[in-house]
Structures are given as structure tokens and as C-alpha cells.
Amino acid sequence: STTYSLPAGKAAVFMISERAQIVLRVYPLVSGEVSNLIYALEQLESVSCCECDVTRGVVRVDGAASDGELIRALEGLGKRATVVTHTRGVANFSPKPLTPSSRSLKVQLFMKLLRRQVGCCSQ
């Protein structure tokens, strides 16, 4: 899976109840257009950050933008979009996606805990 992301160039503060993680399926989603797409979405005042998964044709947006705002911005780029999920009040909000090193660290920790569990139960 190929994931592209750009950090938001602006500071944004939202109340926890205003935050949302919105996943949109975007047609067509081409890797050469990703930076323009991310830039257009992050120009919306209520968008904190977004990332694109070109392989799956999915865009994930964090912020307080409405579905309509996001769809209109994407239509302005000649894209069709449908909302897959929309979650308001996300408590575990992280404007920066996990880096490959933090992902591998979490996997290593999980495996260590799993080995402990197996060792505990086998005695």
C-alpha cells in the first residue's frame, strides 16, 4: 500500500467534539495528482491534515470539515468522492501519521507481549 501525506502548513485548534476523521473514496486517484489534492483539501480552514492511499483510492481527512465541503473541494479538482466513514469526537486524534519506525516499534512491543502471554500460559 502506498501512502502519501503532507503536513498541514497551519496551526489548527479544534474542540474535541468538532474533530472528525473522514474517509472518502475518490475516483480517479492518481499518484501524480496527490500533492495537488492534499494541498487543495488542506487549504480548507477546517482541515487539520489529510493523507492519500492511492492503492486503495482512499483519502483520510482529520479536522472539522463537513462532508459537503470536502466533496465540493474534490469535485473542483475533477474528482468524484463518496464518504466511507465519518467519525466525530475522536479522542485519539493525531494530526501526524505514524512513521514506519513507530509502526515497527508497536509491532515489536505487541510481539513481546504476545510471547509473554504464551510463556505465561504454557507453564
ChimeraX attribute file (.defattr): number of C-alpha atoms within 10 A of each C-alpha:
attribute: neighborCount
match mode: 1-to-1
recipient: residues
	/A:1	6
	/A:2	9
	/A:3	15
	/A:4	15
	/A:5	17
	/A:6	16
	/A:7	15
	/A:8	18
	/A:9	11
	/A:10	12
	/A:11	6
	/A:12	14
	/A:13	12
	/A:14	13
	/A:15	9
	/A:16	15
	/A:17	11
	/A:18	14
	/A:19	22
	/A:20	24
	/A:21	20
	/A:22	22
	/A:23	22
	/A:24	22
	/A:25	19
	/A:26	23
	/A:27	15
	/A:28	13
	/A:29	21
	/A:30	14
	/A:31	16
	/A:32	9
	/A:33	12
	/A:34	20
	/A:35	14
	/A:36	11
	/A:37	21
	/A:38	22
	/A:39	16
	/A:40	15
	/A:41	24
	/A:42	24
	/A:43	15
	/A:44	16
	/A:45	12
	/A:46	20
	/A:47	23
	/A:48	27
	/A:49	27
	/A:50	26
	/A:51	23
	/A:52	27
	/A:53	20
	/A:54	20
	/A:55	12
	/A:56	13
	/A:57	16
	/A:58	21
	/A:59	25
	/A:60	19
	/A:61	24
	/A:62	25
	/A:63	27
	/A:64	24
	/A:65	20
	/A:66	13
	/A:67	15
	/A:68	10
	/A:69	14
	/A:70	23
	/A:71	19
	/A:72	15
	/A:73	18
	/A:74	19
	/A:75	14
	/A:76	11
	/A:77	13
	/A:78	11
	/A:79	15
	/A:80	16
	/A:81	23
	/A:82	14
	/A:83	17
	/A:84	13
	/A:85	12
	/A:86	15
	/A:87	11
	/A:88	15
	/A:89	14
	/A:90	15
	/A:91	10
	/A:92	7
	/A:93	13
	/A:94	11
	/A:95	15
	/A:96	15
	/A:97	16
	/A:98	10
	/A:99	9
	/A:100	9
	/A:101	9
	/A:102	11
	/A:103	12
	/A:104	12
	/A:105	12
	/A:106	12
	/A:107	12
	/A:108	12
	/A:109	12
	/A:110	12
	/A:111	12
	/A:112	12
	/A:113	12
	/A:114	12
	/A:115	12
	/A:116	12
	/A:117	11
	/A:118	11
	/A:119	10
	/A:120	9
	/A:121	8
	/A:122	7
	/A:123	5
